[in-house]
Amino acid sequence: MTDKRKPEEIAVNRHKIIAPIVAAMEEKADAAKIVLLKKEAYQQYGISRRTLMRWLAGYQENGFEGLKPAERVSSAPGVIPEYLIDEAILLRREVPSRSIPQIIEP
């Protein structure tokens, strides 16, 4: 995620978007009204149906905390572990004509 905002700020903005839908669901509104509210959210905020459904599910499961973006655990994305590089070097020295795709294949 390239968004530099704080997770709480992101969650607040997401809650503003889903609040009318959640309220309608809590009031047991008819399905047509809920579908209409979802469609309005897609169009007004330029988000996908899948994203909206993910936010709603997160909110239903974990409340406000479910709207915060998931934290990434990787220390440095795209960094190849040293032991893999060493093994690739050994494989290449073993057979110099080996291509990179051949080395990568398990």
Number of C-alpha atoms within 10 A of each C-alpha: 7 4 8 7 8 10 16 14 11 15 19 13 13 18 20 10 20 19 12 15 21 17 12 15 14 9 9 10 12 10 11 9 13 18 12 12 16 19 15 13 19 17 11 10 9 9 12 13 13 10 11 18 13 14 21 21 14 16 20 13 12 11 13 16 14 17 25 22 15 10 8 8 7 8 7 7 8 7 8 9 8 9 9 11 11 11 12 15 13 13 15 16 11 10 9 10 9 12 10 11 8 11 14 9 6 5
